[in-house]
């Protein structure tokens, strides 16, 4: 199912999308962008692209791959250690389905 079809009737609240931190002043302050200005349109476009990270999104793919690789390597070490010494009691980590997403935040 295409993303545009899924989001066809979805309404977005752009209040937090159109906030920008203005740091030219000594202490800085938040600026509300106009949605029709060039900067506002750019912020909305960035929000609708897949580059935006929100609390609903998962961790980046590179991070999940690295995280899963560490778990696979540890499990492989346990297996090899058990094969070398059958009296060794291995402990495998098999509950890693969403751990990368939790550790990312």
Steps between C-alpha positions, in 0.01 A plus 500: 500500500646833400587751768298770326191277503544422871534867588232621263262646760746540785513844657829630634563751771791708379546704818817320609619455141495874437699586813858599433778594741643843423852512642627828359408681820719450808244279678303374200125455477235295320352639180168393349538460122226591254389182317490692170853642530798330339638379836155383612440302180844346537426397862167342400662318207772367731231383744318308225819345366633179649800685640308626801546310826198501728407301809279278283785407268755228559873528536702548180581188302875534551449504878265199498746303286788582735289417805386166355854419388625534858229263624568248223873511574443444872265208428752352258772522766274321748430222250868456414592496868237231565625295203853517639389412853167310523484555877476875445146633542433754220267796544369637171335835447188433294280792606656765276204578271454862602791563736680715243203737487488526878871561535497763223277730705 
